[in-house]
Amino acid sequence: MPRLHPWALLVTLSLTLLACPRRQDEGGRPSAATPSPDQLEPLELRDETPSLLLTWVDAQGDFHVVQRIVDVPAEARGAVRVVQTTREAGTGDRVYVADLRQRRADGTYAVETRTRAGWEEVGAARRKARLEALAPSAAAPAASASAATPAGGLVVQVYGADWCKPCKDVERYLRQRGVRVEHRDIEADPLARAELERKLRASNLPPTAQIPIVDVRGRLLVGFSPSAIDSALKSAEEARTL
């Protein structure tokens, strides 16, 4: 077998190195093609993107879900959670949050990855601020208001998960109103998830990754909205006494 001349060997080695894919730049950072482990895969979001569930937070910290970008109020567009129901990404511990205040030159909106806990804290912080603002005037009548609630004797199902802070908040709120709460963990219990899916279909509601979902005698509420819960409890009690 003929021996390669040293220069030929050097050329062969150089060509081999050039053919190898480059995973890092000179600074040791991952290349643009390598996703960061704490980032979701990119989501291209446009006005016409189909199969969306958009969760926005109002000034009181209540969560609202719509299906079209145009339905998100202007004052809430700075941070909106995005779920595309045809893909699993964005439904776990990390979620997509979009800035819908302005489209970019190519017609897309800026979308970033956040932790689910970080996103839910947006609503929690606003609810806390609202309660603190009301505290001086609300502290005294709180006990009598709870005693006068018409919700006594009602049983309400809360579909959520053990890690979900708003789920715990809504259950605490319901118990303070004298409501018996039945917790349904849709991640740990397949039967609870199937039950929720049946209820959503029966109510003509689309599948949603937003929790909690509260069932007040057949009326499904998505997210934690004290005003919506109070209204549903009042309606349920009035219907029961007819």
Order of alpha helices (4+ residues) and beta strands (2+ residues): alpha-beta-beta-beta-beta-beta-alpha-alpha-beta-alpha-beta-alpha-beta-beta-alpha
